[in-house]
Amino acid sequence: MKEDLGFKRIHERKSYATEVIFSHNEKAYAGSVKNISLGGAFVATSSVNQFSSGDVITLSIPYTTGQKHVKRKGRIQWLNNEGFAIEFI
């Protein structure tokens, strides 16, 4: 897991478990959002080894009805073996 680097989040993260699709360089990947806030999210994915800090992804988050999606761009802030944390931009 990520080390505590002495910073405090501006927005509190909430647990959130939903499957998502995200894209990077016009390629789609699968993952799941584990927690989310107004400022960012943690995305668990088996494709984590294909990304680096600073990469920009587009995350497609489904509404609870599943009929619509919210798309948000985010910059990868850090990664671990499970996935990565993004800051929405």
C-alpha positions in Angstrom: 0.0 0.0 0.0 1.1 3.6 -0.4 3.2 5.2 2.3 1.9 8.2 4.2 3.8 11.0 2.7 2.5 13.5 5.3 -0.2 15.1 3.2 -3.9 15.4 4.0 -6.5 14.9 1.3 -8.8 17.8 0.6 -11.8 15.6 -0.1 -12.6 12.5 2.0 -12.5 9.2 0.1 -15.5 7.0 0.3 -15.5 3.2 -0.2 -17.0 2.5 -3.6 -17.0 -0.9 -5.3 -18.0 -0.9 -9.0 -16.5 -2.3 -12.2 -15.3 0.3 -14.6 -13.7 0.7 -18.0 -10.9 3.2 -18.4 -8.8 4.2 -21.4 -5.2 5.3 -22.0 -3.7 6.1 -25.4 -6.9 4.9 -27.2 -6.8 1.5 -25.5 -9.5 0.3 -23.1 -8.8 -1.5 -19.8 -11.0 -3.1 -17.2 -10.8 -2.4 -13.5 -12.8 -1.5 -10.4 -13.0 1.6 -8.4 -12.3 0.8 -4.7 -12.7 4.3 -3.3 -13.6 7.7 -4.7 -13.8 11.4 -3.7 -14.5 14.7 -5.5 -10.7 14.9 -6.1 -9.8 11.4 -7.2 -10.1 7.6 -7.0 -8.3 4.4 -6.5 -8.6 2.0 -9.5 -7.8 -1.7 -9.0 -6.7 -3.4 -12.2 -4.6 -6.4 -13.3 -3.1 -4.1 -16.0 -1.4 -1.9 -13.5 2.1 -2.8 -14.9 1.2 -1.0 -18.1 1.0 2.4 -16.4 3.3 5.0 -14.9 2.9 7.9 -12.5 1.8 11.0 -14.5 -0.1 9.0 -17.2 -3.6 10.5 -17.9 -6.5 8.1 -18.2 -10.2 8.6 -18.9 -12.4 6.7 -16.4 -16.0 5.8 -17.3 -18.0 5.4 -14.1 -21.5 3.9 -14.4 -24.5 5.4 -12.7 -26.2 3.0 -10.3 -28.9 2.4 -13.0 -26.1 1.2 -15.3 -27.7 3.1 -18.3 -25.4 6.1 -18.3 -21.8 6.8 -17.4 -19.8 9.7 -16.1 -16.5 10.2 -17.8 -13.6 11.9 -15.9 -10.0 12.4 -16.8 -7.4 11.7 -14.1 -3.7 11.8 -13.7 -2.0 8.8 -12.0 -0.4 9.9 -8.8 0.9 6.6 -7.5 0.8 2.9 -8.2 1.1 -0.3 -6.2 0.6 -4.0 -7.0 -3.2 -3.8 -6.8 -3.8 -0.6 -9.0 -3.3 3.1 -9.0 -4.6 6.4 -7.5 -5.7 9.1 -9.8 -6.3 12.8 -9.2 -9.2 14.1 -11.3 -8.2 16.9 -13.7 
